[in-house]
Protein backbone atom coordinates (compact mmCIF):
# COMPACT_ATOMS: atom_id res chain seq x y z
CA UNK A 1 0.00 0.00 0.00
CA UNK A 2 2.98 2.32 0.51
CA UNK A 3 3.32 2.96 -3.22
CA UNK A 4 -0.32 3.99 -3.61
CA UNK A 5 -0.15 6.26 -0.55
CA UNK A 6 2.93 7.97 -1.96
CA UNK A 7 0.97 8.72 -5.14
CA UNK A 8 -2.10 9.92 -3.21
CA UNK A 9 0.06 12.19 -1.05
CA UNK A 10 1.63 13.74 -4.15
CA UNK A 11 -1.82 14.34 -5.64
CA UNK A 12 -3.00 16.01 -2.44
CA UNK A 13 0.10 18.22 -2.36
CA UNK A 14 -0.56 19.22 -5.99
CA UNK A 15 -4.17 20.08 -5.08
CA UNK A 16 -2.90 22.28 -2.22
CA UNK A 17 -0.57 24.16 -4.59
CA UNK A 18 -3.25 24.63 -7.25
CA UNK A 19 -6.69 24.39 -5.58
CA UNK A 20 -9.94 24.20 -7.51
CA UNK A 21 -12.58 26.84 -6.72
CA UNK A 22 -15.49 25.39 -4.78
CA UNK A 23 -13.59 22.29 -3.56
CA UNK A 24 -12.05 21.67 -0.15
CA UNK A 25 -10.24 18.40 0.58
CA UNK A 26 -9.84 16.95 4.08
CA UNK A 27 -7.67 13.80 4.01
CA UNK A 28 -7.38 11.41 6.93
CA UNK A 29 -3.98 10.96 8.58
CA UNK A 30 -2.51 8.61 5.95
CA UNK A 31 -4.41 10.24 3.03
CA UNK A 32 -6.21 6.99 2.12
CA UNK A 33 -9.63 8.61 2.67
CA UNK A 34 -10.55 12.11 1.56
CA UNK A 35 -13.65 14.05 2.55
CA UNK A 36 -14.34 16.53 -0.24
CA UNK A 37 -16.63 19.52 0.29
CA UNK A 38 -18.09 20.91 -2.92
CA UNK A 39 -20.06 24.12 -3.41
CA UNK A 40 -22.26 24.33 -6.51
CA UNK A 41 -20.80 26.53 -9.25
CA UNK A 42 -22.05 30.06 -9.75
CA UNK A 43 -24.61 30.31 -12.53
CA UNK A 44 -25.57 26.63 -12.33
CA UNK A 45 -28.78 25.23 -10.88
CA UNK A 46 -26.59 23.96 -8.01
CA UNK A 47 -25.17 27.43 -7.20
CA UNK A 48 -24.20 27.72 -3.56
CA UNK A 49 -25.48 24.25 -2.66
CA UNK A 50 -23.09 22.29 -0.41
CA UNK A 51 -22.23 18.67 -1.18
CA UNK A 52 -19.85 16.26 0.51
CA UNK A 53 -18.15 13.18 -0.92
CA UNK A 54 -15.98 10.55 0.70
CA UNK A 55 -13.27 9.15 -1.55
CA UNK A 56 -11.54 5.95 -0.43
CA UNK A 57 -8.29 4.98 -2.15
CA UNK A 58 -7.52 1.25 -2.11
CA UNK A 59 -4.12 -0.43 -1.98
CA UNK A 60 -3.98 -0.81 -5.79
CA UNK A 61 -4.59 2.87 -6.61
CA UNK A 62 -4.10 4.17 -9.33
CA UNK A 63 -4.51 0.84 -11.13
CA UNK A 64 -7.91 0.48 -9.39
CA UNK A 65 -10.32 3.39 -9.20
CA UNK A 66 -11.09 4.97 -5.83
CA UNK A 67 -14.49 4.37 -4.27
CA UNK A 68 -16.76 7.44 -3.98
mmJSON file of the N, C-alpha and C atoms, coordinates in Angstrom:
{"data_MODEL":{"atom_site":{
"group_PDB":["ATOM","ATOM","ATOM","ATOM","ATOM","ATOM","ATOM","ATOM","ATOM","ATOM","ATOM","ATOM","ATOM","ATOM","ATOM","ATOM","ATOM","ATOM","ATOM","ATOM","ATOM","ATOM","ATOM","ATOM","ATOM","ATOM","ATOM","ATOM","ATOM","ATOM","ATOM","ATOM","ATOM","ATOM","ATOM","ATOM","ATOM","ATOM","ATOM","ATOM","ATOM","ATOM","ATOM","ATOM","ATOM","ATOM","ATOM","ATOM","ATOM","ATOM","ATOM","ATOM","ATOM","ATOM","ATOM","ATOM","ATOM","ATOM","ATOM","ATOM","ATOM","ATOM","ATOM","ATOM","ATOM","ATOM","ATOM","ATOM","ATOM","ATOM","ATOM","ATOM","ATOM","ATOM","ATOM","ATOM","ATOM","ATOM","ATOM","ATOM","ATOM","ATOM","ATOM","ATOM","ATOM","ATOM","ATOM","ATOM","ATOM","ATOM","ATOM","ATOM","ATOM","ATOM","ATOM","ATOM","ATOM","ATOM","ATOM","ATOM","ATOM","ATOM","ATOM","ATOM","ATOM","ATOM","ATOM","ATOM","ATOM","ATOM","ATOM","ATOM","ATOM","ATOM","ATOM","ATOM","ATOM","ATOM","ATOM","ATOM","ATOM","ATOM","ATOM","ATOM","ATOM","ATOM","ATOM","ATOM","ATOM","ATOM","ATOM","ATOM","ATOM","ATOM","ATOM","ATOM","ATOM","ATOM","ATOM","ATOM","ATOM","ATOM","ATOM","ATOM","ATOM","ATOM","ATOM","ATOM","ATOM","ATOM","ATOM","ATOM","ATOM","ATOM","ATOM","ATOM","ATOM","ATOM","ATOM","ATOM","ATOM","ATOM","ATOM","ATOM","ATOM","ATOM","ATOM","ATOM","ATOM","ATOM","ATOM","ATOM","ATOM","ATOM","ATOM","ATOM","ATOM","ATOM","ATOM","ATOM","ATOM","ATOM","ATOM","ATOM","ATOM","ATOM","ATOM","ATOM","ATOM","ATOM","ATOM","ATOM","ATOM","ATOM","ATOM","ATOM","ATOM","ATOM","ATOM","ATOM","ATOM","ATOM","ATOM","ATOM"],
"id":[1,2,3,4,5,6,7,8,9,10,11,12,13,14,15,16,17,18,19,20,21,22,23,24,25,26,27,28,29,30,31,32,33,34,35,36,37,38,39,40,41,42,43,44,45,46,47,48,49,50,51,52,53,54,55,56,57,58,59,60,61,62,63,64,65,66,67,68,69,70,71,72,73,74,75,76,77,78,79,80,81,82,83,84,85,86,87,88,89,90,91,92,93,94,95,96,97,98,99,100,101,102,103,104,105,106,107,108,109,110,111,112,113,114,115,116,117,118,119,120,121,122,123,124,125,126,127,128,129,130,131,132,133,134,135,136,137,138,139,140,141,142,143,144,145,146,147,148,149,150,151,152,153,154,155,156,157,158,159,160,161,162,163,164,165,166,167,168,169,170,171,172,173,174,175,176,177,178,179,180,181,182,183,184,185,186,187,188,189,190,191,192,193,194,195,196,197,198,199,200,201,202,203,204],
"type_symbol":["N","C","C","N","C","C","N","C","C","N","C","C","N","C","C","N","C","C","N","C","C","N","C","C","N","C","C","N","C","C","N","C","C","N","C","C","N","C","C","N","C","C","N","C","C","N","C","C","N","C","C","N","C","C","N","C","C","N","C","C","N","C","C","N","C","C","N","C","C","N","C","C","N","C","C","N","C","C","N","C","C","N","C","C","N","C","C","N","C","C","N","C","C","N","C","C","N","C","C","N","C","C","N","C","C","N","C","C","N","C","C","N","C","C","N","C","C","N","C","C","N","C","C","N","C","C","N","C","C","N","C","C","N","C","C","N","C","C","N","C","C","N","C","C","N","C","C","N","C","C","N","C","C","N","C","C","N","C","C","N","C","C","N","C","C","N","C","C","N","C","C","N","C","C","N","C","C","N","C","C","N","C","C","N","C","C","N","C","C","N","C","C","N","C","C","N","C","C","N","C","C","N","C","C"],
"label_atom_id":["N","CA","C","N","CA","C","N","CA","C","N","CA","C","N","CA","C","N","CA","C","N","CA","C","N","CA","C","N","CA","C","N","CA","C","N","CA","C","N","CA","C","N","CA","C","N","CA","C","N","CA","C","N","CA","C","N","CA","C","N","CA","C","N","CA","C","N","CA","C","N","CA","C","N","CA","C","N","CA","C","N","CA","C","N","CA","C","N","CA","C","N","CA","C","N","CA","C","N","CA","C","N","CA","C","N","CA","C","N","CA","C","N","CA","C","N","CA","C","N","CA","C","N","CA","C","N","CA","C","N","CA","C","N","CA","C","N","CA","C","N","CA","C","N","CA","C","N","CA","C","N","CA","C","N","CA","C","N","CA","C","N","CA","C","N","CA","C","N","CA","C","N","CA","C","N","CA","C","N","CA","C","N","CA","C","N","CA","C","N","CA","C","N","CA","C","N","CA","C","N","CA","C","N","CA","C","N","CA","C","N","CA","C","N","CA","C","N","CA","C","N","CA","C","N","CA","C","N","CA","C","N","CA","C","N","CA","C"],
"label_alt_id":[null,null,null,null,null,null,null,null,null,null,null,null,null,null,null,null,null,null,null,null,null,null,null,null,null,null,null,null,null,null,null,null,null,null,null,null,null,null,null,null,null,null,null,null,null,null,null,null,null,null,null,null,null,null,null,null,null,null,null,null,null,null,null,null,null,null,null,null,null,null,null,null,null,null,null,null,null,null,null,null,null,null,null,null,null,null,null,null,null,null,null,null,null,null,null,null,null,null,null,null,null,null,null,null,null,null,null,null,null,null,null,null,null,null,null,null,null,null,null,null,null,null,null,null,null,null,null,null,null,null,null,null,null,null,null,null,null,null,null,null,null,null,null,null,null,null,null,null,null,null,null,null,null,null,null,null,null,null,null,null,null,null,null,null,null,null,null,null,null,null,null,null,null,null,null,null,null,null,null,null,null,null,null,null,null,null,null,null,null,null,null,null,null,null,null,null,null,null,null,null,null,null,null,null],
"label_comp_id":["UNK","UNK","UNK","UNK","UNK","UNK","UNK","UNK","UNK","UNK","UNK","UNK","UNK","UNK","UNK","UNK","UNK","UNK","UNK","UNK","UNK","UNK","UNK","UNK","UNK","UNK","UNK","UNK","UNK","UNK","UNK","UNK","UNK","UNK","UNK","UNK","UNK","UNK","UNK","UNK","UNK","UNK","UNK","UNK","UNK","UNK","UNK","UNK","UNK","UNK","UNK","UNK","UNK","UNK","UNK","UNK","UNK","UNK","UNK","UNK","UNK","UNK","UNK","UNK","UNK","UNK","UNK","UNK","UNK","UNK","UNK","UNK","UNK","UNK","UNK","UNK","UNK","UNK","UNK","UNK","UNK","UNK","UNK","UNK","UNK","UNK","UNK","UNK","UNK","UNK","UNK","UNK","UNK","UNK","UNK","UNK","UNK","UNK","UNK","UNK","UNK","UNK","UNK","UNK","UNK","UNK","UNK","UNK","UNK","UNK","UNK","UNK","UNK","UNK","UNK","UNK","UNK","UNK","UNK","UNK","UNK","UNK","UNK","UNK","UNK","UNK","UNK","UNK","UNK","UNK","UNK","UNK","UNK","UNK","UNK","UNK","UNK","UNK","UNK","UNK","UNK","UNK","UNK","UNK","UNK","UNK","UNK","UNK","UNK","UNK","UNK","UNK","UNK","UNK","UNK","UNK","UNK","UNK","UNK","UNK","UNK","UNK","UNK","UNK","UNK","UNK","UNK","UNK","UNK","UNK","UNK","UNK","UNK","UNK","UNK","UNK","UNK","UNK","UNK","UNK","UNK","UNK","UNK","UNK","UNK","UNK","UNK","UNK","UNK","UNK","UNK","UNK","UNK","UNK","UNK","UNK","UNK","UNK","UNK","UNK","UNK","UNK","UNK","UNK"],
"label_asym_id":["A","A","A","A","A","A","A","A","A","A","A","A","A","A","A","A","A","A","A","A","A","A","A","A","A","A","A","A","A","A","A","A","A","A","A","A","A","A","A","A","A","A","A","A","A","A","A","A","A","A","A","A","A","A","A","A","A","A","A","A","A","A","A","A","A","A","A","A","A","A","A","A","A","A","A","A","A","A","A","A","A","A","A","A","A","A","A","A","A","A","A","A","A","A","A","A","A","A","A","A","A","A","A","A","A","A","A","A","A","A","A","A","A","A","A","A","A","A","A","A","A","A","A","A","A","A","A","A","A","A","A","A","A","A","A","A","A","A","A","A","A","A","A","A","A","A","A","A","A","A","A","A","A","A","A","A","A","A","A","A","A","A","A","A","A","A","A","A","A","A","A","A","A","A","A","A","A","A","A","A","A","A","A","A","A","A","A","A","A","A","A","A","A","A","A","A","A","A","A","A","A","A","A","A"],
"label_entity_id":["1","1","1","1","1","1","1","1","1","1","1","1","1","1","1","1","1","1","1","1","1","1","1","1","1","1","1","1","1","1","1","1","1","1","1","1","1","1","1","1","1","1","1","1","1","1","1","1","1","1","1","1","1","1","1","1","1","1","1","1","1","1","1","1","1","1","1","1","1","1","1","1","1","1","1","1","1","1","1","1","1","1","1","1","1","1","1","1","1","1","1","1","1","1","1","1","1","1","1","1","1","1","1","1","1","1","1","1","1","1","1","1","1","1","1","1","1","1","1","1","1","1","1","1","1","1","1","1","1","1","1","1","1","1","1","1","1","1","1","1","1","1","1","1","1","1","1","1","1","1","1","1","1","1","1","1","1","1","1","1","1","1","1","1","1","1","1","1","1","1","1","1","1","1","1","1","1","1","1","1","1","1","1","1","1","1","1","1","1","1","1","1","1","1","1","1","1","1","1","1","1","1","1","1"],
"label_seq_id":[1,1,1,2,2,2,3,3,3,4,4,4,5,5,5,6,6,6,7,7,7,8,8,8,9,9,9,10,10,10,11,11,11,12,12,12,13,13,13,14,14,14,15,15,15,16,16,16,17,17,17,18,18,18,19,19,19,20,20,20,21,21,21,22,22,22,23,23,23,24,24,24,25,25,25,26,26,26,27,27,27,28,28,28,29,29,29,30,30,30,31,31,31,32,32,32,33,33,33,34,34,34,35,35,35,36,36,36,37,37,37,38,38,38,39,39,39,40,40,40,41,41,41,42,42,42,43,43,43,44,44,44,45,45,45,46,46,46,47,47,47,48,48,48,49,49,49,50,50,50,51,51,51,52,52,52,53,53,53,54,54,54,55,55,55,56,56,56,57,57,57,58,58,58,59,59,59,60,60,60,61,61,61,62,62,62,63,63,63,64,64,64,65,65,65,66,66,66,67,67,67,68,68,68],
"pdbx_PDB_ins_code":[null,null,null,null,null,null,null,null,null,null,null,null,null,null,null,null,null,null,null,null,null,null,null,null,null,null,null,null,null,null,null,null,null,null,null,null,null,null,null,null,null,null,null,null,null,null,null,null,null,null,null,null,null,null,null,null,null,null,null,null,null,null,null,null,null,null,null,null,null,null,null,null,null,null,null,null,null,null,null,null,null,null,null,null,null,null,null,null,null,null,null,null,null,null,null,null,null,null,null,null,null,null,null,null,null,null,null,null,null,null,null,null,null,null,null,null,null,null,null,null,null,null,null,null,null,null,null,null,null,null,null,null,null,null,null,null,null,null,null,null,null,null,null,null,null,null,null,null,null,null,null,null,null,null,null,null,null,null,null,null,null,null,null,null,null,null,null,null,null,null,null,null,null,null,null,null,null,null,null,null,null,null,null,null,null,null,null,null,null,null,null,null,null,null,null,null,null,null,null,null,null,null,null,null],
"Cartn_x":[0.825,0.0,0.861,2.108,2.975,3.099,3.173,3.32,2.089,0.905,-0.318,-0.442,-0.064,-0.154,0.822,1.973,2.925,2.299,1.633,0.974,-0.158,-0.979,-2.101,-1.583,-0.526,0.055,0.54,1.183,1.632,0.446,-0.643,-1.815,-2.446,-2.468,-2.998,-2.115,-0.814,0.101,-0.088,-0.306,-0.563,-1.867,-2.897,-4.169,-3.98,-3.157,-2.901,-2.202,-1.281,-0.57,-1.468,-2.397,-3.253,-4.705,-5.335,-6.686,-7.722,-8.82,-9.935,-11.026,-11.518,-12.577,-13.771,-14.291,-15.487,-15.224,-13.934,-13.591,-12.666,-12.94,-12.054,-11.839,-10.583,-10.245,-9.715,-10.257,-9.839,-9.415,-8.107,-7.67,-7.539,-7.671,-7.375,-5.855,-5.399,-3.978,-3.042,-3.398,-2.508,-2.94,-3.923,-4.414,-5.153,-5.514,-6.214,-7.708,-8.224,-9.628,-9.661,-10.367,-10.55,-12.026,-12.314,-13.646,-13.544,-14.387,-14.339,-15.635,-15.494,-16.628,-16.691,-17.882,-18.087,-19.212,-19.015,-20.064,-20.453,-21.763,-22.26,-21.771,-21.395,-20.804,-21.796,-21.257,-22.049,-22.659,-23.928,-24.606,-25.226,-24.969,-25.57,-26.811,-27.607,-28.777,-28.374,-27.108,-26.587,-25.858,-25.925,-25.174,-25.355,-24.22,-24.198,-24.601,-25.06,-25.483,-24.26,-24.229,-23.09,-23.3,-22.23,-22.23,-20.975,-21.025,-19.852,-19.698,-18.48,-18.151,-17.069,-17.093,-15.984,-15.323,-14.031,-13.27,-12.304,-12.408,-11.537,-10.612,-9.319,-8.295,-7.828,-7.936,-7.52,-6.028,-5.552,-4.12,-3.576,-4.437,-3.977,-4.168,-4.478,-4.594,-3.228,-3.106,-4.099,-4.562,-4.083,-4.514,-6.004,-6.478,-7.91,-8.471,-9.674,-10.321,-10.649,-10.65,-11.088,-12.597,-13.062,-14.492,-15.037,-16.149,-16.756,-18.125],
"Cartn_y":[-1.204,0.0,1.256,1.15,2.319,3.06,2.33,2.955,3.793,3.247,3.995,5.218,5.105,6.258,7.361,6.969,7.968,8.76,8.061,8.722,9.627,9.136,9.916,11.171,11.042,12.192,13.235,12.802,13.738,14.46,13.73,14.343,15.368,15.052,16.011,17.258,17.078,18.224,19.095,18.475,19.221,20.01,19.391,20.084,21.294,21.166,22.283,23.438,23.113,24.16,24.848,24.096,24.627,24.204,24.814,24.386,24.702,23.998,24.196,24.955,26.051,26.835,25.959,26.125,25.393,24.023,23.597,22.294,22.471,21.727,21.666,20.193,19.806,18.398,18.249,17.258,16.952,15.487,15.199,13.796,13.297,11.972,11.414,11.407,10.877,10.958,10.373,9.221,8.611,8.901,9.785,10.243,9.174,8.04,6.991,7.275,8.196,8.613,10.136,10.667,12.115,12.434,13.465,14.053,15.309,15.406,16.528,17.323,18.606,19.525,20.268,20.282,20.912,21.928,23.111,24.124,24.284,24.219,24.327,25.58,25.444,26.528,27.668,28.868,30.06,29.962,30.334,30.306,28.969,27.949,26.634,26.48,25.457,25.226,24.764,24.414,23.962,25.082,26.299,27.431,27.531,27.534,27.717,26.5,25.451,24.247,23.465,23.073,22.292,20.792,20.119,18.668,18.125,16.877,16.263,14.848,14.511,13.177,12.571,11.26,10.547,9.718,9.894,9.147,8.23,6.932,5.949,5.354,5.491,4.976,3.619,2.597,1.247,1.028,-0.135,-0.427,-0.53,-0.684,-0.806,0.478,1.586,2.866,3.238,3.72,4.173,3.113,1.884,0.843,0.53,0.634,0.476,1.839,2.097,3.387,3.519,4.773,4.967,4.77,4.524,4.372,5.704,6.158,7.439,7.156],
"Cartn_z":[0.0,0.0,0.0,0.413,0.514,-0.812,-1.902,-3.215,-3.572,-3.302,-3.607,-2.716,-1.45,-0.547,-0.946,-1.469,-1.961,-3.107,-4.009,-5.14,-4.665,-3.737,-3.206,-2.511,-1.741,-1.047,-2.04,-3.12,-4.154,-4.793,-5.041,-5.644,-4.701,-3.416,-2.437,-2.376,-2.378,-2.362,-3.605,-4.749,-5.986,-5.871,-5.278,-5.076,-4.161,-3.125,-2.221,-2.939,-3.834,-4.589,-5.601,-6.195,-7.248,-6.977,-5.957,-5.579,-6.649,-6.601,-7.513,-6.767,-7.348,-6.716,-6.391,-5.182,-4.784,-4.196,-4.133,-3.56,-2.367,-1.314,-0.155,0.15,0.339,0.583,2.005,2.716,4.083,4.127,3.967,4.007,5.443,5.613,6.926,7.11,8.224,8.575,7.519,6.947,5.95,4.51,4.338,3.027,2.24,2.856,2.121,1.967,2.775,2.673,2.636,1.662,1.563,1.728,2.504,2.554,1.696,0.692,-0.244,-0.12,0.233,0.291,-1.034,-1.619,-2.921,-2.778,-3.359,-3.409,-4.874,-5.141,-6.506,-7.201,-8.47,-9.247,-9.491,-9.466,-9.749,-11.14,-11.243,-12.527,-12.883,-12.072,-12.328,-11.45,-11.719,-10.877,-9.473,-9.304,-8.01,-7.254,-7.754,-7.197,-5.683,-5.002,-3.558,-2.744,-3.377,-2.66,-2.186,-0.907,-0.409,-0.634,-1.0,-1.179,-0.51,-0.101,0.508,-0.025,-0.421,-0.917,-0.037,0.08,0.7,-0.385,-0.554,-1.549,-0.802,-1.077,-0.432,-1.489,-1.243,-2.152,-1.649,-2.484,-2.112,-2.307,-1.914,-1.982,-3.41,-4.412,-5.788,-6.595,-5.91,-6.607,-7.191,-8.385,-9.325,-10.33,-10.195,-11.125,-10.932,-9.691,-9.387,-9.037,-9.469,-9.198,-7.722,-7.209,-5.832,-5.736,-4.53,-4.269,-3.778,-4.372,-3.976,-3.406],
"occupancy":[1.0,1.0,1.0,1.0,1.0,1.0,1.0,1.0,1.0,1.0,1.0,1.0,1.0,1.0,1.0,1.0,1.0,1.0,1.0,1.0,1.0,1.0,1.0,1.0,1.0,1.0,1.0,1.0,1.0,1.0,1.0,1.0,1.0,1.0,1.0,1.0,1.0,1.0,1.0,1.0,1.0,1.0,1.0,1.0,1.0,1.0,1.0,1.0,1.0,1.0,1.0,1.0,1.0,1.0,1.0,1.0,1.0,1.0,1.0,1.0,1.0,1.0,1.0,1.0,1.0,1.0,1.0,1.0,1.0,1.0,1.0,1.0,1.0,1.0,1.0,1.0,1.0,1.0,1.0,1.0,1.0,1.0,1.0,1.0,1.0,1.0,1.0,1.0,1.0,1.0,1.0,1.0,1.0,1.0,1.0,1.0,1.0,1.0,1.0,1.0,1.0,1.0,1.0,1.0,1.0,1.0,1.0,1.0,1.0,1.0,1.0,1.0,1.0,1.0,1.0,1.0,1.0,1.0,1.0,1.0,1.0,1.0,1.0,1.0,1.0,1.0,1.0,1.0,1.0,1.0,1.0,1.0,1.0,1.0,1.0,1.0,1.0,1.0,1.0,1.0,1.0,1.0,1.0,1.0,1.0,1.0,1.0,1.0,1.0,1.0,1.0,1.0,1.0,1.0,1.0,1.0,1.0,1.0,1.0,1.0,1.0,1.0,1.0,1.0,1.0,1.0,1.0,1.0,1.0,1.0,1.0,1.0,1.0,1.0,1.0,1.0,1.0,1.0,1.0,1.0,1.0,1.0,1.0,1.0,1.0,1.0,1.0,1.0,1.0,1.0,1.0,1.0,1.0,1.0,1.0,1.0,1.0,1.0,1.0,1.0,1.0,1.0,1.0,1.0],
"B_iso_or_equiv":[0.0,0.0,0.0,0.0,0.0,0.0,0.0,0.0,0.0,0.0,0.0,0.0,0.0,0.0,0.0,0.0,0.0,0.0,0.0,0.0,0.0,0.0,0.0,0.0,0.0,0.0,0.0,0.0,0.0,0.0,0.0,0.0,0.0,0.0,0.0,0.0,0.0,0.0,0.0,0.0,0.0,0.0,0.0,0.0,0.0,0.0,0.0,0.0,0.0,0.0,0.0,0.0,0.0,0.0,0.0,0.0,0.0,0.0,0.0,0.0,0.0,0.0,0.0,0.0,0.0,0.0,0.0,0.0,0.0,0.0,0.0,0.0,0.0,0.0,0.0,0.0,0.0,0.0,0.0,0.0,0.0,0.0,0.0,0.0,0.0,0.0,0.0,0.0,0.0,0.0,0.0,0.0,0.0,0.0,0.0,0.0,0.0,0.0,0.0,0.0,0.0,0.0,0.0,0.0,0.0,0.0,0.0,0.0,0.0,0.0,0.0,0.0,0.0,0.0,0.0,0.0,0.0,0.0,0.0,0.0,0.0,0.0,0.0,0.0,0.0,0.0,0.0,0.0,0.0,0.0,0.0,0.0,0.0,0.0,0.0,0.0,0.0,0.0,0.0,0.0,0.0,0.0,0.0,0.0,0.0,0.0,0.0,0.0,0.0,0.0,0.0,0.0,0.0,0.0,0.0,0.0,0.0,0.0,0.0,0.0,0.0,0.0,0.0,0.0,0.0,0.0,0.0,0.0,0.0,0.0,0.0,0.0,0.0,0.0,0.0,0.0,0.0,0.0,0.0,0.0,0.0,0.0,0.0,0.0,0.0,0.0,0.0,0.0,0.0,0.0,0.0,0.0,0.0,0.0,0.0,0.0,0.0,0.0,0.0,0.0,0.0,0.0,0.0,0.0],
"pdbx_formal_charge":[null,null,null,null,null,null,null,null,null,null,null,null,null,null,null,null,null,null,null,null,null,null,null,null,null,null,null,null,null,null,null,null,null,null,null,null,null,null,null,null,null,null,null,null,null,null,null,null,null,null,null,null,null,null,null,null,null,null,null,null,null,null,null,null,null,null,null,null,null,null,null,null,null,null,null,null,null,null,null,null,null,null,null,null,null,null,null,null,null,null,null,null,null,null,null,null,null,null,null,null,null,null,null,null,null,null,null,null,null,null,null,null,null,null,null,null,null,null,null,null,null,null,null,null,null,null,null,null,null,null,null,null,null,null,null,null,null,null,null,null,null,null,null,null,null,null,null,null,null,null,null,null,null,null,null,null,null,null,null,null,null,null,null,null,null,null,null,null,null,null,null,null,null,null,null,null,null,null,null,null,null,null,null,null,null,null,null,null,null,null,null,null,null,null,null,null,null,null,null,null,null,null,null,null],
"auth_seq_id":[1,1,1,2,2,2,3,3,3,4,4,4,5,5,5,6,6,6,7,7,7,8,8,8,9,9,9,10,10,10,11,11,11,12,12,12,13,13,13,14,14,14,15,15,15,16,16,16,17,17,17,18,18,18,19,19,19,20,20,20,21,21,21,22,22,22,23,23,23,24,24,24,25,25,25,26,26,26,27,27,27,28,28,28,29,29,29,30,30,30,31,31,31,32,32,32,33,33,33,34,34,34,35,35,35,36,36,36,37,37,37,38,38,38,39,39,39,40,40,40,41,41,41,42,42,42,43,43,43,44,44,44,45,45,45,46,46,46,47,47,47,48,48,48,49,49,49,50,50,50,51,51,51,52,52,52,53,53,53,54,54,54,55,55,55,56,56,56,57,57,57,58,58,58,59,59,59,60,60,60,61,61,61,62,62,62,63,63,63,64,64,64,65,65,65,66,66,66,67,67,67,68,68,68],
"auth_comp_id":["UNK","UNK","UNK","UNK","UNK","UNK","UNK","UNK","UNK","UNK","UNK","UNK","UNK","UNK","UNK","UNK","UNK","UNK","UNK","UNK","UNK","UNK","UNK","UNK","UNK","UNK","UNK","UNK","UNK","UNK","UNK","UNK","UNK","UNK","UNK","UNK","UNK","UNK","UNK","UNK","UNK","UNK","UNK","UNK","UNK","UNK","UNK","UNK","UNK","UNK","UNK","UNK","UNK","UNK","UNK","UNK","UNK","UNK","UNK","UNK","UNK","UNK","UNK","UNK","UNK","UNK","UNK","UNK","UNK","UNK","UNK","UNK","UNK","UNK","UNK","UNK","UNK","UNK","UNK","UNK","UNK","UNK","UNK","UNK","UNK","UNK","UNK","UNK","UNK","UNK","UNK","UNK","UNK","UNK","UNK","UNK","UNK","UNK","UNK","UNK","UNK","UNK","UNK","UNK","UNK","UNK","UNK","UNK","UNK","UNK","UNK","UNK","UNK","UNK","UNK","UNK","UNK","UNK","UNK","UNK","UNK","UNK","UNK","UNK","UNK","UNK","UNK","UNK","UNK","UNK","UNK","UNK","UNK","UNK","UNK","UNK","UNK","UNK","UNK","UNK","UNK","UNK","UNK","UNK","UNK","UNK","UNK","UNK","UNK","UNK","UNK","UNK","UNK","UNK","UNK","UNK","UNK","UNK","UNK","UNK","UNK","UNK","UNK","UNK","UNK","UNK","UNK","UNK","UNK","UNK","UNK","UNK","UNK","UNK","UNK","UNK","UNK","UNK","UNK","UNK","UNK","UNK","UNK","UNK","UNK","UNK","UNK","UNK","UNK","UNK","UNK","UNK","UNK","UNK","UNK","UNK","UNK","UNK","UNK","UNK","UNK","UNK","UNK","UNK"],
"auth_asym_id":["A","A","A","A","A","A","A","A","A","A","A","A","A","A","A","A","A","A","A","A","A","A","A","A","A","A","A","A","A","A","A","A","A","A","A","A","A","A","A","A","A","A","A","A","A","A","A","A","A","A","A","A","A","A","A","A","A","A","A","A","A","A","A","A","A","A","A","A","A","A","A","A","A","A","A","A","A","A","A","A","A","A","A","A","A","A","A","A","A","A","A","A","A","A","A","A","A","A","A","A","A","A","A","A","A","A","A","A","A","A","A","A","A","A","A","A","A","A","A","A","A","A","A","A","A","A","A","A","A","A","A","A","A","A","A","A","A","A","A","A","A","A","A","A","A","A","A","A","A","A","A","A","A","A","A","A","A","A","A","A","A","A","A","A","A","A","A","A","A","A","A","A","A","A","A","A","A","A","A","A","A","A","A","A","A","A","A","A","A","A","A","A","A","A","A","A","A","A","A","A","A","A","A","A"],
"auth_atom_id":["N","CA","C","N","CA","C","N","CA","C","N","CA","C","N","CA","C","N","CA","C","N","CA","C","N","CA","C","N","CA","C","N","CA","C","N","CA","C","N","CA","C","N","CA","C","N","CA","C","N","CA","C","N","CA","C","N","CA","C","N","CA","C","N","CA","C","N","CA","C","N","CA","C","N","CA","C","N","CA","C","N","CA","C","N","CA","C","N","CA","C","N","CA","C","N","CA","C","N","CA","C","N","CA","C","N","CA","C","N","CA","C","N","CA","C","N","CA","C","N","CA","C","N","CA","C","N","CA","C","N","CA","C","N","CA","C","N","CA","C","N","CA","C","N","CA","C","N","CA","C","N","CA","C","N","CA","C","N","CA","C","N","CA","C","N","CA","C","N","CA","C","N","CA","C","N","CA","C","N","CA","C","N","CA","C","N","CA","C","N","CA","C","N","CA","C","N","CA","C","N","CA","C","N","CA","C","N","CA","C","N","CA","C","N","CA","C","N","CA","C","N","CA","C","N","CA","C","N","CA","C","N","CA","C","N","CA","C"],
"pdbx_PDB_model_num":[1,1,1,1,1,1,1,1,1,1,1,1,1,1,1,1,1,1,1,1,1,1,1,1,1,1,1,1,1,1,1,1,1,1,1,1,1,1,1,1,1,1,1,1,1,1,1,1,1,1,1,1,1,1,1,1,1,1,1,1,1,1,1,1,1,1,1,1,1,1,1,1,1,1,1,1,1,1,1,1,1,1,1,1,1,1,1,1,1,1,1,1,1,1,1,1,1,1,1,1,1,1,1,1,1,1,1,1,1,1,1,1,1,1,1,1,1,1,1,1,1,1,1,1,1,1,1,1,1,1,1,1,1,1,1,1,1,1,1,1,1,1,1,1,1,1,1,1,1,1,1,1,1,1,1,1,1,1,1,1,1,1,1,1,1,1,1,1,1,1,1,1,1,1,1,1,1,1,1,1,1,1,1,1,1,1,1,1,1,1,1,1,1,1,1,1,1,1,1,1,1,1,1,1]
}}}
